[in-house]
Amino acid sequence: MEESLFWKRFRKNKLSVAGIVFIAITVVISILGYLITPDSSPYANQQILSLAARPPMFKVQMLHLRKNQEESSVSFFQKLINGKEPEFTMMPMNSYILKGDSIIVREYTGNTTDIFEVKYHIVDVVYPINPQKKILKDEKGNYSFTDINNNSRKANISEVKQQLQKNNIKEKRYLLGTDKFGRDLLSRLFIGARVSLSVGFISVFISLLIGIPFGIFAGYYRGKTDAIIMWIVNVVWSVPTLLMVLSISLVLGKGFWQVFVAVGLTMWVEVARIVRGQVIGIREKEYIEAAKALGFGDLRIIFRHILPNVIGPVIIISAANFSSAILMEAGLSFLGIGVQPPMPSWGSMIKDHYGYIILNQAYLAIIPGVAIMLMVLAFNFIGNGLRDAFDTKLN
């Protein structure tokens, strides 16, 4: 009954419900990752410099040039987590002509006055051939060639042209445009969401892992234990958060995992203070006195009777810490000491493109900025909804 009453109170806050929906959608996008991104290469880092800083909904015709390398075998989970190296080189083009055994491509340069034409053998476009071997053609129009694995293969000219038209010439649309390196902005945004959520989850977990025990022991045992723990808390609390994160990051080095530790080690003091205050009030309750009178040990009292009653405030502070962790990660990446290229991060995306704000391509920095804003707002709304749902005085 009490649990259903809690959710009933929580659902009254429409912004909190909207926040949960937004977070749920973001989590699904982050989990699916490379399975749904237009660019499934590792870190969504497929660069096409001739398509740099193209506007949203930009489309161009692409020639998929088969790379002359062995086909890589990647499992479902490997692709889900790390992506897959593309088997094709993408060449944007304005037009093409099939002429005999060749395809003549007029490259897309973004400048109508610059015309560059490139000629490829159609077999070399469709198949991964051994570049040291010649492509032979008999009187019936059949090709004989050696692939990259040194296997002899044959193909008919009509089949090759049919595969070329079907699999190697496609129109590509960039829904959010491209960044200054010609990478798909939507793909970078999706993979960047993984970084923000991962930093949030792991940093909050580290803060809970340290803050809850410190807060419980300080509030329950009081005396010297409380004095020592609160001295440590006050010392850490006195150092500005960003300065602390910068110091830890410089000690641990730059990188993905270092951000988790740096952010998590700066947020535990808030958890410890909240938990300590709750435990000080709970330890004087009658049922705690009764448990002590029955001879229950301290650990049983802490884990069975005190800890369940501090979960509510801990959840609320965790939601706030989650949004703080996202902002810290974005700030560190913007300063260049967070997640390192080519791994995408919303903060590093803003760093790469903030100079475009004064141009007519401000969206390159605004889009990841809006993503950060929405994520932080969502967690703040959830925190407000949880606070109201746990507060029985409001109902």
C-alpha positions as CSV (number, residue, x, y, z in Angstrom):
1,M,0.0,0.0,0.0
2,E,2.8,2.4,1.0
3,E,4.8,1.6,-2.2
4,S,1.7,2.2,-4.4
5,L,1.1,5.5,-2.5
6,F,4.7,6.6,-3.2
7,W,4.3,6.0,-7.0
8,K,0.9,7.7,-7.0
9,R,2.5,10.8,-5.4
10,F,5.4,10.6,-7.9
11,R,3.2,10.4,-10.9
12,K,1.5,13.6,-9.9
13,N,4.6,15.5,-10.9
14,K,4.4,15.5,-14.7
15,L,7.9,16.9,-15.1
16,S,9.4,14.0,-13.1
17,V,7.5,11.5,-15.3
18,A,8.8,13.3,-18.4
19,G,12.3,13.2,-17.0
20,I,12.1,9.4,-16.5
21,V,10.8,9.0,-20.0
22,F,13.7,11.0,-21.4
23,I,16.3,9.2,-19.4
24,A,14.8,5.8,-20.4
25,I,14.9,6.8,-24.1
26,T,18.5,7.9,-23.7
27,V,19.5,4.7,-21.9
28,V,18.0,2.6,-24.7
29,I,19.9,4.7,-27.3
30,S,23.1,4.3,-25.3
31,I,22.7,0.5,-24.9
32,L,21.9,-0.1,-28.6
33,G,24.7,2.3,-29.6
34,Y,26.4,1.2,-32.8
35,L,23.5,-1.0,-33.8
36,I,21.4,2.1,-34.5
37,T,23.9,4.8,-35.4
38,P,24.3,5.7,-39.1
39,D,28.1,5.5,-38.6
40,S,28.9,2.2,-36.8
41,S,32.7,2.6,-37.0
42,P,34.5,2.7,-33.6
43,Y,33.8,6.0,-31.9
44,A,31.7,7.0,-34.9
45,N,34.9,8.4,-36.3
46,Q,34.5,7.9,-40.0
47,Q,35.9,11.2,-41.4
48,I,35.0,12.6,-44.9
49,L,36.8,16.0,-45.0
50,S,35.0,17.1,-48.1
51,L,31.7,16.9,-46.1
52,A,32.9,19.1,-43.2
53,A,30.3,21.1,-41.4
54,R,27.4,20.2,-43.6
55,P,23.9,21.4,-42.4
56,P,21.2,19.1,-41.0
57,M,19.3,17.0,-43.5
58,F,22.2,17.2,-45.9
59,K,22.2,14.4,-48.4
60,V,24.8,13.3,-51.0
61,Q,25.4,10.3,-53.3
62,M,28.0,7.9,-52.0
63,L,30.3,5.4,-53.8
64,H,31.2,2.6,-51.4
65,L,34.7,1.5,-52.4
66,R,35.4,-2.0,-51.1
67,K,38.6,-2.0,-49.0
68,N,41.3,-4.4,-50.2
69,Q,41.6,-6.1,-46.8
70,E,40.4,-9.3,-45.2
71,E,36.8,-9.2,-44.0
72,S,36.7,-8.8,-40.2
73,S,34.5,-11.1,-38.2
74,V,32.8,-9.2,-35.4
75,S,30.3,-10.8,-33.0
76,F,27.0,-9.1,-32.1
77,F,28.2,-8.0,-28.7
78,Q,31.6,-6.8,-30.0
79,K,29.8,-4.6,-32.5
80,L,27.3,-3.5,-29.8
81,I,30.1,-2.3,-27.5
82,N,32.9,-1.2,-29.8
83,G,31.4,-0.9,-33.2
84,K,32.9,-2.4,-36.4
85,E,35.6,-1.2,-38.8
86,P,33.9,-0.3,-42.1
87,E,34.6,-2.6,-45.0
88,F,34.1,0.3,-47.4
89,T,35.7,3.7,-48.1
90,M,33.0,6.3,-48.5
91,M,33.5,8.6,-51.5
92,P,30.9,11.4,-51.9
93,M,30.2,12.2,-55.6
94,N,28.2,14.5,-57.8
95,S,27.7,12.0,-60.6
96,Y,29.2,8.9,-62.1
97,I,29.4,7.2,-65.5
98,L,29.8,3.4,-66.2
99,K,32.1,3.0,-69.1
100,G,33.1,-0.5,-70.1
101,D,35.0,-2.1,-67.2
102,S,35.3,1.2,-65.3
103,I,33.2,3.7,-63.3
104,I,34.2,7.3,-63.7
105,V,33.3,9.3,-60.6
106,R,33.1,13.1,-60.3
107,E,33.9,13.7,-56.7
108,Y,31.9,16.0,-54.5
109,T,34.1,18.8,-53.2
110,G,31.5,21.3,-52.1
111,N,32.7,23.7,-54.7
112,T,31.0,23.7,-58.1
113,T,34.0,25.1,-59.8
114,D,36.4,22.3,-58.7
115,I,35.9,19.2,-60.8
116,F,37.8,16.1,-60.0
117,E,37.2,12.8,-61.8
118,V,38.5,9.5,-60.6
119,K,38.4,6.2,-62.5
120,Y,38.0,2.7,-60.9
121,H,37.7,-0.8,-62.2
122,I,34.2,-2.0,-61.3
123,V,35.6,-5.3,-59.9
124,D,37.9,-3.4,-57.6
125,V,35.0,-1.4,-56.3
126,V,32.8,-4.4,-55.6
127,Y,35.3,-7.0,-54.4
128,P,38.3,-7.0,-52.1
129,I,40.9,-7.9,-54.6
130,N,44.6,-8.5,-54.3
131,P,46.1,-5.3,-55.8
132,Q,49.3,-7.2,-56.8
133,K,47.3,-9.4,-59.2
134,K,45.7,-8.4,-62.5
135,I,42.0,-8.6,-63.3
136,L,41.5,-10.7,-66.4
137,K,38.5,-10.7,-68.7
138,D,37.6,-13.5,-71.2
139,E,35.7,-13.3,-74.5
140,K,32.4,-14.1,-72.7
141,G,32.6,-11.1,-70.4
142,N,33.7,-13.0,-67.3
143,Y,36.3,-11.6,-64.9
144,S,39.0,-13.7,-63.3
145,F,40.7,-12.2,-60.3
146,T,42.5,-13.0,-57.0
147,D,40.9,-11.7,-53.8
148,I,42.8,-10.4,-50.8
149,N,42.9,-14.0,-49.4
150,N,44.6,-15.2,-52.6
151,N,41.6,-17.2,-53.6
152,S,40.9,-17.3,-57.4
153,R,37.4,-16.0,-58.2
154,K,35.2,-15.4,-61.2
155,A,32.4,-13.0,-61.9
156,N,30.2,-12.0,-64.8
157,I,30.2,-8.4,-66.0
158,S,26.4,-8.1,-65.7
159,E,26.5,-9.5,-62.1
160,V,29.2,-7.1,-61.2
161,K,27.3,-4.1,-62.5
162,Q,24.2,-5.2,-60.8
163,Q,26.0,-5.5,-57.5
164,L,27.6,-2.1,-58.0
165,Q,24.3,-0.4,-58.6
166,K,22.6,-2.2,-55.7
167,N,25.3,-2.3,-53.0
168,N,27.9,0.3,-53.8
169,I,26.0,3.4,-54.9
170,K,23.8,4.8,-52.3
171,E,22.3,8.1,-51.2
172,K,23.3,9.1,-47.6
173,R,21.4,11.6,-45.5
174,Y,22.9,13.3,-42.5
175,L,19.9,14.1,-40.2
176,L,21.9,16.5,-37.9
177,G,24.6,17.3,-40.5
178,T,28.4,16.7,-40.0
179,D,31.0,18.1,-37.8
180,K,34.2,20.0,-38.8
181,F,35.9,16.7,-39.7
182,G,33.0,15.4,-41.8
183,R,31.8,12.9,-39.2
184,D,28.1,12.2,-38.7
185,L,26.9,14.4,-35.9
186,L,23.9,12.2,-34.9
187,S,26.2,9.2,-34.5
188,R,28.6,11.2,-32.4
189,L,25.7,12.4,-30.3
190,F,24.4,8.9,-29.6
191,I,27.7,7.5,-28.7
192,G,28.5,10.6,-26.5
193,A,25.3,9.8,-24.5
194,R,27.1,6.5,-23.4
195,V,29.9,8.5,-21.9
196,S,27.6,10.9,-20.0
197,L,25.4,8.1,-18.6
198,S,28.4,5.9,-17.8
199,V,30.1,8.7,-15.9
200,G,26.9,9.4,-14.0
201,F,26.2,5.8,-13.0
202,I,29.7,4.9,-12.0
203,S,30.5,8.2,-10.3
204,V,27.3,8.0,-8.3
205,F,28.1,4.3,-7.4
206,I,31.6,5.3,-6.2
207,S,30.1,8.2,-4.1
208,L,27.6,5.9,-2.5
209,L,30.2,3.2,-1.9
210,I,32.3,5.7,0.1
211,G,29.7,8.1,1.4
212,I,27.1,5.7,2.9
213,P,29.6,3.8,5.2
214,F,31.2,7.0,6.3
215,G,27.9,8.7,7.0
216,I,26.4,5.7,8.9
217,F,29.5,5.1,11.1
218,A,29.8,8.8,11.9
219,G,26.1,9.2,12.8
220,Y,25.7,5.9,14.6
221,Y,28.9,5.8,16.8
222,R,29.3,9.6,17.2
223,G,32.2,10.7,19.5
224,K,35.7,10.4,18.1
225,T,34.5,8.4,15.1
226,D,32.2,11.2,14.1
227,A,34.8,13.8,14.8
228,I,37.5,12.1,12.6
229,I,35.1,11.4,9.7
230,M,33.6,14.8,9.8
231,W,37.1,16.4,9.8
232,I,37.9,14.4,6.6
233,V,34.5,15.4,5.1
234,N,35.1,19.1,5.9
235,V,38.6,19.1,4.5
236,V,37.3,17.6,1.2
237,W,34.3,19.9,1.3
238,S,36.5,23.0,1.6
239,V,38.2,22.3,-1.7
240,P,36.3,23.7,-4.7
241,T,34.8,20.7,-6.6
242,L,36.2,21.6,-10.0
243,L,39.7,22.2,-8.5
244,M,39.5,18.8,-6.8
245,V,38.4,17.1,-10.0
246,L,41.2,18.8,-12.0
247,S,43.8,17.7,-9.4
248,I,42.6,14.1,-9.3
249,S,42.5,14.0,-13.1
250,L,46.0,15.3,-13.4
251,V,47.3,12.7,-10.9
252,L,45.4,9.8,-12.5
253,G,45.9,11.0,-16.1
254,K,43.6,11.8,-18.9
255,G,41.1,9.2,-20.1
256,F,37.7,7.5,-19.9
257,W,38.1,5.6,-16.6
258,Q,40.0,8.4,-14.9
259,V,36.9,10.7,-15.2
260,F,34.8,8.2,-13.3
261,V,37.1,8.0,-10.4
262,A,37.8,11.7,-10.3
263,V,34.1,12.7,-10.3
264,G,33.1,9.9,-7.9
265,L,35.8,10.9,-5.3
266,T,34.5,14.4,-5.2
267,M,30.8,13.6,-4.6
268,W,30.9,11.3,-1.7
269,V,31.1,14.0,0.9
270,E,27.5,15.2,0.1
271,V,26.3,11.6,0.5
272,A,28.1,11.2,3.8
273,R,26.7,14.4,5.3
274,I,23.1,13.5,4.3
275,V,23.4,10.0,5.6
276,R,25.0,11.1,8.9
277,G,22.2,13.6,9.5
278,Q,19.6,10.9,8.9
279,V,21.3,8.3,11.1
280,I,21.6,10.8,14.0
281,G,17.9,11.2,14.0
282,I,17.1,7.5,13.5
283,R,19.5,6.2,16.2
284,E,17.3,7.8,18.9
285,K,14.1,6.2,17.8
286,E,12.3,3.7,20.1
287,Y,12.7,0.7,17.8
288,I,16.5,1.2,17.7
289,E,16.6,1.3,21.5
290,A,14.4,-1.8,21.5
291,A,16.8,-3.6,19.2
292,K,19.7,-2.7,21.4
293,A,17.8,-4.0,24.5
294,L,17.2,-7.3,22.7
295,G,21.0,-7.6,22.3
296,F,21.2,-7.2,18.5
297,G,24.7,-6.4,17.2
298,D,25.6,-3.0,15.7
299,L,25.9,-4.4,12.2
300,R,22.5,-6.0,12.3
301,I,20.9,-2.7,13.6
302,I,22.7,-0.7,10.9
303,F,21.8,-3.0,8.0
304,R,18.4,-4.2,9.1
305,H,16.9,-1.1,10.8
306,I,18.9,2.0,9.9
307,L,20.0,1.6,6.3
308,P,16.5,1.0,4.8
309,N,15.3,4.2,6.4
310,V,18.0,6.4,4.8
311,I,17.5,5.0,1.3
312,G,14.9,7.7,0.4
313,P,17.2,10.7,1.0
314,V,20.1,8.9,-0.6
315,I,18.1,8.3,-3.8
316,I,17.2,12.0,-4.0
317,I,20.9,13.1,-3.5
318,S,22.0,10.5,-6.1
319,A,19.7,12.1,-8.7
320,A,21.2,15.5,-8.0
321,N,24.8,14.0,-8.1
322,F,24.0,12.3,-11.4
323,S,23.3,15.6,-13.0
324,S,26.4,17.2,-11.4
325,A,28.5,14.3,-12.7
326,I,27.3,14.9,-16.2
327,L,28.2,18.6,-16.0
328,M,31.6,17.8,-14.5
329,E,32.4,15.4,-17.3
330,A,31.3,17.8,-19.9
331,G,33.4,20.5,-18.3
332,L,36.5,18.3,-18.1
333,S,36.1,17.2,-21.7
334,F,35.7,20.8,-22.8
335,L,38.9,21.7,-21.0
336,G,40.7,18.8,-22.7
337,I,41.4,16.7,-19.6
338,G,38.4,14.4,-19.7
339,V,37.5,11.9,-22.4
340,Q,40.2,11.9,-25.1
341,P,39.6,11.9,-28.9
342,P,38.5,10.2,-30.9
343,M,36.0,9.0,-28.3
344,P,32.9,11.3,-28.6
345,S,31.8,13.3,-25.6
346,W,29.2,16.1,-25.5
347,G,31.7,18.3,-23.8
348,S,34.4,17.7,-26.4
349,M,31.9,18.2,-29.2
350,I,31.2,21.7,-27.8
351,K,34.9,22.3,-27.4
352,D,35.5,21.4,-31.1
353,H,32.8,23.7,-32.4
354,Y,32.3,26.6,-30.0
355,G,34.1,28.8,-32.5
356,Y,31.2,28.2,-35.0
357,I,28.7,30.0,-32.7
358,I,29.6,33.3,-34.3
359,L,29.1,31.8,-37.7
360,N,26.0,30.5,-39.3
361,Q,26.8,27.0,-38.0
362,A,26.2,27.5,-34.3
363,Y,24.1,24.3,-34.2
364,L,27.3,22.3,-34.1
365,A,27.9,23.5,-30.5
366,I,24.3,24.1,-29.6
367,I,23.1,20.5,-30.3
368,P,25.4,18.8,-27.7
369,G,24.8,21.7,-25.4
370,V,21.0,21.2,-25.5
371,A,21.6,17.4,-25.0
372,I,23.5,18.2,-21.8
373,M,20.9,20.7,-20.6
374,L,18.0,18.2,-21.2
375,M,19.9,15.4,-19.4
376,V,20.6,17.6,-16.4
377,L,17.1,18.9,-16.3
378,A,15.7,15.4,-16.5
379,F,17.6,14.2,-13.4
380,N,16.8,17.4,-11.5
381,F,13.1,16.9,-12.3
382,I,13.3,13.3,-11.1
383,G,15.0,14.4,-7.9
384,N,12.3,16.9,-7.2
385,G,9.6,14.3,-7.8
386,L,11.3,11.8,-5.5
387,R,11.6,14.5,-2.8
388,D,7.9,15.3,-3.0
389,A,6.9,11.6,-3.1
390,F,9.0,10.8,0.1
391,D,7.7,13.9,1.9
392,T,4.5,12.7,3.6
393,K,3.9,16.3,5.0
394,L,3.0,17.4,1.5
395,N,0.1,14.9,1.1
